[in-house]
Amino acid sequence: MQKFVAEFIGTLTLVLFGCGAAVLGGENVGQLGIALAFGFAIVAMAYGIGSISGCHVNPAVSLAVFIAGRMNARDVVLYWIAQFLGALVGAGILAAIAGTAGGLGQNGWGPGYNGEFSMQSALIFEVVMTALFVIVILGSTSPAAPAGFAGLAIGITLAVIHIVGIQVTGVSVNPARSFGPAVLVGGQALSQLWLFFVAPAIGAIIGGALYRLNVLR
């Protein structure tokens, strides 16, 4: 139950802070500010709930940890439920503040969305960036890594991924983060949601397999 609550709160916070920066402050803080909001949210939660649940706050991360052999299937399912619920509630809080007419920082691609990149570009970006993200997570949380710095490494990595990719997809690398806003906004965001499940899952499997097969340690 502690792990469930921790992952719920952590994912809620990530969506509320990150998407909230885009919706409530995007015109003032710009792409860099939004990127830092996502990164700082992860840093905060890593030190806030990391000792309880590991601060996955991302179904793709939980999948990678499972593939790497560091988590059992029962906990994966528990984490996924908590993460998706947390993202939905986080998006709901944001919707209660700002409404949904202007969007909730949902992910997407194609005409009318940010840089109007193609579906192929979106797919490649999300697969590659998720794989790199989980590699950083698995490496920085390994016993051989310097203690106490994992949260910083993970948060900085997420911020950089956003700096690079907000114009491509808005950056998911996290199915739950995409799920919450898309469910409430509906329309195109919901119809494109499949990519933000499939691509991060592929990236997570690639990153987790590198550790499971001892290509990385």
C-alpha positions as CSV (number, residue, x, y, z in Angstrom):
1,M,0.0,0.0,0.0
2,Q,2.9,2.4,0.7
3,K,4.3,1.8,-2.7
4,F,0.9,2.2,-4.3
5,V,0.3,5.5,-2.6
6,A,3.9,6.7,-3.3
7,E,3.6,6.0,-7.0
8,F,0.1,7.6,-7.2
9,I,1.3,10.8,-5.6
10,G,4.5,10.8,-7.6
11,T,2.8,10.5,-11.0
12,L,0.1,13.0,-10.0
13,T,2.9,15.5,-9.1
14,L,4.7,14.9,-12.4
15,V,1.6,15.5,-14.5
16,L,0.4,18.5,-12.4
17,F,3.8,20.2,-12.3
18,G,5.0,19.4,-15.9
19,C,1.7,19.7,-17.8
20,G,0.8,22.6,-15.4
21,A,3.9,24.5,-16.5
22,A,2.8,24.1,-20.1
23,V,-0.8,25.1,-19.5
24,L,-0.6,27.7,-16.9
25,G,2.9,29.2,-17.5
26,G,3.9,28.2,-21.0
27,E,3.7,31.6,-22.5
28,N,5.9,33.0,-19.7
29,V,8.4,30.3,-19.1
30,G,8.7,28.9,-22.7
31,Q,10.0,25.5,-23.8
32,L,13.0,25.6,-21.4
33,G,10.8,26.4,-18.4
34,I,8.4,23.5,-19.2
35,A,11.4,21.1,-19.6
36,L,12.8,22.2,-16.3
37,A,9.4,21.7,-14.6
38,F,9.2,18.1,-15.7
39,G,12.9,17.5,-14.7
40,F,12.5,19.3,-11.3
41,A,9.3,17.4,-10.6
42,I,11.2,14.1,-11.0
43,V,14.1,15.3,-8.8
44,A,11.7,16.3,-6.1
45,M,9.8,13.0,-6.1
46,A,13.0,11.0,-6.4
47,Y,14.0,12.3,-3.0
48,G,10.5,12.4,-1.6
49,I,9.3,8.9,-2.4
50,G,12.4,7.2,-3.8
51,S,13.0,5.3,-0.6
52,I,9.5,4.0,-0.6
53,S,8.8,2.9,-4.2
54,G,11.9,3.8,-6.1
55,C,10.0,6.7,-7.7
56,H,9.2,5.1,-11.1
57,V,6.1,7.3,-11.7
58,N,6.2,5.9,-15.2
59,P,4.8,2.5,-16.5
60,A,7.7,2.3,-19.0
61,V,10.3,2.6,-16.2
62,S,8.5,-0.1,-14.2
63,L,8.5,-2.3,-17.3
64,A,12.2,-1.7,-17.8
65,V,13.0,-2.5,-14.2
66,F,11.0,-5.7,-14.6
67,I,12.8,-6.7,-17.8
68,A,16.1,-6.0,-16.1
69,G,15.1,-8.5,-13.4
70,R,14.8,-6.0,-10.5
71,M,11.1,-6.2,-10.0
72,N,8.4,-8.9,-9.8
73,A,5.3,-9.1,-12.0
74,R,2.9,-8.4,-9.1
75,D,4.6,-5.2,-8.2
76,V,4.6,-4.1,-11.9
77,V,0.8,-4.4,-12.1
78,L,0.5,-2.6,-8.8
79,Y,2.7,0.2,-9.9
80,W,0.9,0.6,-13.3
81,I,-2.5,0.9,-11.6
82,A,-1.1,3.6,-9.2
83,Q,0.7,5.5,-12.0
84,F,-2.3,5.6,-14.4
85,L,-4.7,6.7,-11.6
86,G,-2.2,9.3,-10.4
87,A,-1.8,10.7,-13.9
88,L,-5.6,10.9,-14.4
89,V,-6.1,12.7,-11.0
90,G,-3.2,15.1,-11.7
91,A,-4.7,15.9,-15.1
92,G,-8.1,16.3,-13.4
93,I,-6.7,18.8,-10.9
94,L,-5.2,20.8,-13.8
95,A,-8.5,20.6,-15.7
96,A,-10.3,21.9,-12.6
97,I,-8.0,24.9,-12.5
98,A,-7.6,25.7,-16.2
99,G,-10.4,23.8,-18.0
100,T,-9.7,21.7,-21.0
101,A,-10.5,24.2,-23.8
102,G,-6.8,25.1,-24.2
103,G,-5.6,21.6,-23.7
104,L,-3.8,19.9,-20.8
105,G,-0.3,19.6,-22.2
106,Q,-1.3,16.4,-24.1
107,N,1.1,14.6,-26.4
108,G,0.7,14.4,-30.1
109,W,2.2,14.9,-33.6
110,G,1.3,16.0,-37.1
111,P,-0.5,19.1,-38.5
112,G,-1.5,21.6,-35.9
113,Y,0.7,20.1,-33.2
114,N,3.8,22.1,-32.2
115,G,6.5,21.4,-34.8
116,E,4.1,19.3,-37.0
117,F,6.4,16.4,-37.1
118,S,5.3,13.1,-38.8
119,M,4.1,10.0,-37.0
120,Q,7.4,8.3,-38.0
121,S,9.4,11.0,-36.4
122,A,7.2,10.8,-33.2
123,L,7.7,7.1,-33.0
124,I,11.4,7.2,-33.5
125,F,11.8,10.0,-31.0
126,E,9.7,8.3,-28.3
127,V,11.4,4.8,-28.7
128,V,15.0,6.2,-28.6
129,M,14.4,8.7,-25.8
130,T,12.6,6.2,-23.6
131,A,15.5,3.7,-24.1
132,L,18.0,6.3,-23.2
133,F,16.0,7.5,-20.2
134,V,15.6,4.0,-18.7
135,I,19.3,3.3,-19.3
136,V,20.1,6.4,-17.2
137,I,17.6,5.2,-14.5
138,L,18.9,1.6,-14.4
139,G,22.5,2.8,-14.4
140,S,22.2,5.5,-11.8
141,T,20.2,3.2,-9.4
142,S,22.6,0.3,-9.7
143,P,24.7,-0.7,-6.6
144,A,27.8,0.4,-8.4
145,A,26.6,4.0,-9.0
146,P,27.5,6.8,-6.6
147,A,24.9,6.9,-3.8
148,G,22.6,9.9,-3.5
149,F,22.8,11.3,-7.0
150,A,20.3,9.2,-9.0
151,G,17.5,11.7,-8.6
152,L,19.6,14.5,-10.1
153,A,20.8,12.3,-13.0
154,I,17.3,11.2,-13.8
155,G,15.7,14.6,-13.5
156,I,18.4,16.3,-15.6
157,T,18.0,13.6,-18.3
158,L,14.2,14.1,-18.4
159,A,14.7,17.9,-18.7
160,V,17.1,17.5,-21.6
161,I,14.8,15.1,-23.3
162,H,12.1,17.8,-23.1
163,I,14.4,20.5,-24.4
164,V,15.1,18.4,-27.4
165,G,11.7,17.0,-28.1
166,I,8.8,19.2,-27.0
167,Q,8.4,20.3,-30.6
168,V,8.2,16.7,-31.8
169,T,5.7,15.1,-29.5
170,G,5.4,17.3,-26.4
171,V,7.5,14.4,-24.9
172,S,5.9,11.4,-23.3
173,V,8.5,8.7,-22.6
174,N,5.8,7.8,-20.1
175,P,2.4,6.2,-21.0
176,A,0.7,7.5,-17.8
177,R,1.8,11.1,-18.4
178,S,0.1,10.8,-21.9
179,F,-2.9,9.0,-20.6
180,G,-4.2,11.5,-18.0
181,P,-4.4,14.5,-20.3
182,A,-5.6,12.6,-23.3
183,V,-8.5,11.0,-21.5
184,L,-9.8,14.3,-20.3
185,V,-9.1,16.3,-23.5
186,G,-10.3,13.5,-25.9
187,G,-10.4,14.1,-29.6
188,Q,-7.0,13.9,-31.4
189,A,-5.1,13.4,-28.2
190,L,-7.0,10.3,-27.4
191,S,-6.9,8.9,-31.0
192,Q,-3.1,9.3,-31.0
193,L,-2.6,7.9,-27.5
194,W,-1.6,4.4,-28.8
195,L,1.8,5.7,-30.0
196,F,2.6,6.9,-26.5
197,F,1.9,3.4,-25.1
198,V,3.7,1.4,-27.9
199,A,6.8,3.5,-28.4
200,P,7.8,3.9,-24.7
201,A,7.1,0.2,-24.2
202,I,9.6,-0.7,-27.0
203,G,12.1,1.7,-25.6
204,A,11.7,0.3,-22.1
205,I,12.2,-3.3,-23.4
206,I,15.4,-2.2,-25.2
207,G,16.8,-0.5,-22.2
208,G,15.8,-3.2,-19.8
209,A,17.2,-6.0,-22.0
210,L,20.6,-4.3,-22.1
211,Y,20.8,-4.8,-18.4
212,R,19.1,-8.2,-18.3
213,L,21.6,-9.5,-20.9
214,N,24.5,-7.9,-19.0
215,V,25.4,-5.8,-22.1
216,L,25.3,-2.9,-19.5
217,R,25.8,-3.4,-15.7
